[in-house]
Amino acid sequence: MKKFDKERVLLALAGPVIALVAAMVLTSVVLVASGKSPIEPYSLMFEQGTYSDIQVLIINQAGMYYLAALAVAIGFRMNLFNIGVDGQYRLAAMVTAVVGAHVSLPSGLQIPLLILVAMLTGAFWAGIAGLLKTTRGVSEVVATIMLNAIATSVIGYLTLEENFGVPVGNNQTTGVMHSSGWFPGIDMGSSGEVYGFVVVAVLAGVLYWLVLNRTRFGFDLRATGASPSAAAASGVNAKRMVLTAMLISGGVAGLAGMPILLGDVHTYSLSFPTGLGFTGITIALLGRNNPVGIAFAALLIAFLDKASPALDYKGYDKEIAVIMQGLIVIAVVVSYEAVRRWGLRRQQQRVGEELAAAASAARTNDSVKEVAAR
């Protein structure tokens, strides 16, 4: 591997590594300040990670996180901050659950239909923010935050008993979906079942990489995100790319709730997981918008979620994992900026060295010509 390639790899790895180390150090400081061991919580969580049933839970949770993070990453690559992933995936899950409970087709048609409904619902909700940005110049940050709140109200209204709500005890649900829409899982015996939709998440990551790095559309999207004016000068319609990126981001966000909806609970209710969208932002940042990096980051955050409950039994607060996740976000921002500046200095240094070498070669050439002329 060339020196330049090695430096690129080091730069790509430096940010996440620094962020993780800094988060662990700061969490240990918090533990010491509260009179607790700074080492035992980590050993307890790592021990939990060795149990096969916990591993299944981690993989299932990581699949949902991965899809949410991919949705955020698509926006990031376009220089868009889609904070609305949380509302997009929850609304998509609710609408999909309603369709799944009222429409019954053979599995070969029912499952694709439900996936399509989820993607279209997420894309529609994100598209509102995209239209506001391209037609009225409204910041996608403001628009998506407001749309999150509106999505919560829409879900609350549609799940009323007089609409699509089906009360089950103290819980308000949308009714159990027809079994033809249940996505088959991977049986792990006594350890549980891995959501089959995890495979779809992996395929989505592969498709994300191929589209961004091996197609003209991906090049246009990245170019517009880097410099809209330069992209427009080369014939790219920047506004159309913004709207398209928001639609795709929302479509992927709509899939984030599908692993648990189609693979486990088979209904939307008040207990449906929330907050995936905001966790996806952390994971996309930590994974640097790279599908492989996002996969490792999703597994890490899922590990912290599923291994931390064991801390309660040893007198530690399981919120330690939440503190660590928050510190990771702060450390990611700081470390990436430090790495960016260091990379810029190294690039300037390399350019200076190359210019100096070129000037030296030119002087040597001139000297040789003078000697030859004599």
Residue pairs with C-beta under 8 A, 6 or more apart in sequence:
1 9
4 350
7 343
7 346
11 339
11 342
11 343
12 288
12 290
12 293
14 335
14 339
14 342
15 288
15 332
15 335
15 336
15 339
16 286
16 287
16 288
16 293
16 297
16 332
16 335
18 331
18 335
18 338
18 339
19 286
19 328
19 331
19 332
19 334
19 335
19 336
20 300
20 328
20 331
22 327
22 331
22 334
22 335
23 324
23 327
23 328
23 331
24 42
24 324
26 327
26 331
27 38
27 320
27 323
27 324
27 327
28 38
28 39
29 38
30 320
30 323
31 37
31 38
31 41
31 320
32 38
36 315
36 316
40 314
40 316
41 311
41 314
41 316
41 320
44 307
44 310
44 311
44 314
44 316
45 303
45 304
45 307
45 308
45 310
45 311
45 321
46 307
47 310
48 54
48 306
48 307
48 310
49 55
49 58
49 303
49 307
52 188
52 190
52 191
53 190
53 191
53 192
54 306
54 307
55 191
56 188
56 191
56 192
56 193
56 194
57 192
57 302
57 306
58 299
58 302
58 303
58 305
58 306
58 307
59 194
59 195
59 198
59 299
59 302
60 194
60 195
60 198
60 259
60 260
60 263
60 264
61 302
61 305
61 306
62 198
62 295
62 298
62 299
62 301
62 302
63 195
63 197
63 198
63 201
63 259
63 298
64 201
64 256
64 257
64 259
64 260
64 273
64 276
65 276
65 279
65 280
65 283
65 298
65 301
65 302
66 201
66 204
66 205
66 283
66 294
66 295
66 298
67 201
67 204
67 252
67 253
67 255
67 256
67 258
67 259
67 280
68 85
68 89
68 253
68 256
68 276
68 277
68 279
68 280
68 283
69 279
69 280
69 281
69 283
69 284
69 287
69 294
69 297
69 298
70 204
70 205
70 208
70 252
70 280
70 284
70 291
70 294
71 82
71 85
71 88
71 89
71 122
71 249
71 250
71 252
71 253
71 256
71 277
71 280
72 82
72 85
72 249
72 277
72 280
72 281
72 283
72 284
73 208
73 284
73 287
73 289
73 294
74 82
74 208
74 245
74 248
74 249
74 252
75 81
75 82
75 140
75 245
75 246
75 249
76 225
76 284
76 289
77 212
77 221
77 222
77 225
77 245
77 289
78 221
78 222
78 224
78 225
78 241
78 242
78 245
79 224
79 225
79 226
80 140
80 225
80 242
80 245
80 246
80 249
81 140
81 141
81 144
82 126
82 129
82 140
82 144
82 246
82 249
82 250
82 253
83 140
83 141
83 144
83 145
83 148
83 277
83 278
83 281
84 125
84 126
84 129
84 140
84 143
84 144
84 145
84 147
84 148
84 151
84 250
84 253
84 277
85 249
85 253
85 256
85 276
85 277
85 278
85 280
85 281
86 148
86 274
86 275
86 276
86 277
86 278
87 125
87 144
87 147
87 148
87 149
87 150
87 151
87 152
87 277
88 121
88 122
88 125
88 126
88 147
88 151
88 250
88 253
88 254
88 277
89 122
89 253
89 254
89 255
89 256
89 257
89 276
89 277
90 151
90 152
90 155
90 257
90 272
90 274
91 121
91 122
91 125
91 151
91 154
91 155
92 117
92 118
92 119
92 121
92 122
92 125
92 253
92 254
92 255
92 257
93 118
93 257
93 258
93 261
93 268
93 272
94 155
94 158
94 159
94 174
94 268
94 272
95 117
95 118
95 121
95 158
96 114
96 117
96 118
96 121
96 254
96 257
96 258
96 261
96 268
97 174
97 175
97 177
97 261
97 266
97 267
97 268
98 158
98 164
98 174
98 175
98 268
99 113
99 114
99 117
100 110
100 114
100 177
100 178
100 181
100 262
100 266
101 164
101 166
101 174
101 175
101 176
101 177
101 178
101 267
103 110
103 113
103 178
104 110
104 178
104 180
105 113
105 180
106 180
107 180
107 181
110 178
110 180
110 181
111 180
111 181
111 183
111 262
113 181
114 177
114 181
114 258
114 262
115 200
115 255
115 258
118 254
118 255
118 257
118 258
119 251
119 252
119 254
119 255
120 251
120 254
121 254
122 250
122 251
122 252
122 253
122 254
122 255
123 247
123 248
123 250
123 251
123 254
124 250
125 147
125 151
125 250
126 144
126 246
126 247
126 249
126 250
126 251
126 253
127 243
127 246
127 247
127 250
128 143
128 147
129 138
129 140
129 143
129 144
129 147
129 246
130 140
130 242
130 243
130 245
130 246
130 247
131 243
132 138
132 140
132 143
133 139
133 140
133 143
133 242
133 243
133 246
134 239
134 240
134 242
134 243
140 246
148 277
155 268
157 163
158 164
158 165
159 165
159 172
159 173
159 174
159 268
160 172
161 167
161 172
164 174
164 175
165 172
165 173
165 174
166 172
166 173
166 174
166 175
166 267
167 173
168 269
171 269
171 270
171 271
172 269
172 270
173 267
173 268
173 269
174 267
174 268
174 269
175 267
176 266
176 267
177 261
177 262
177 266
177 267
181 262
181 266
182 262
182 263
182 266
183 195
183 196
183 197
183 258
183 259
183 262
183 263
184 196
185 193
185 194
185 195
185 196
185 263
186 193
186 194
186 195
186 196
186 198
187 193
188 194
193 263
195 259
195 260
195 263
195 264
196 263
197 255
197 258
197 259
197 262
197 263
198 259
200 255
200 258
201 255
201 259
204 252
204 255
205 291
205 292
205 294
205 295
206 291
208 291
209 291
211 217
211 218
212 218
212 221
212 222
220 231
220 236
220 241
221 241
221 244
221 245
223 230
223 231
223 234
223 236
224 231
224 236
224 238
224 241
224 242
225 245
228 238
231 238
231 241
232 238
253 277
256 276
256 277
256 280
257 272
257 273
257 276
260 272
260 273
261 267
261 268
261 272
265 272
279 301
279 325
281 329
282 297
282 301
282 325
282 328
282 329
282 332
283 294
283 297
283 298
283 301
284 294
284 297
285 329
285 332
285 333
285 336
286 293
286 294
286 297
286 300
286 301
286 328
286 332
287 293
287 294
287 295
287 296
287 297
287 298
288 336
301 325
304 321
304 324
304 325
305 321
307 321
308 318
308 320
308 321
308 322
309 318
311 317
311 318
311 320
311 321
312 318
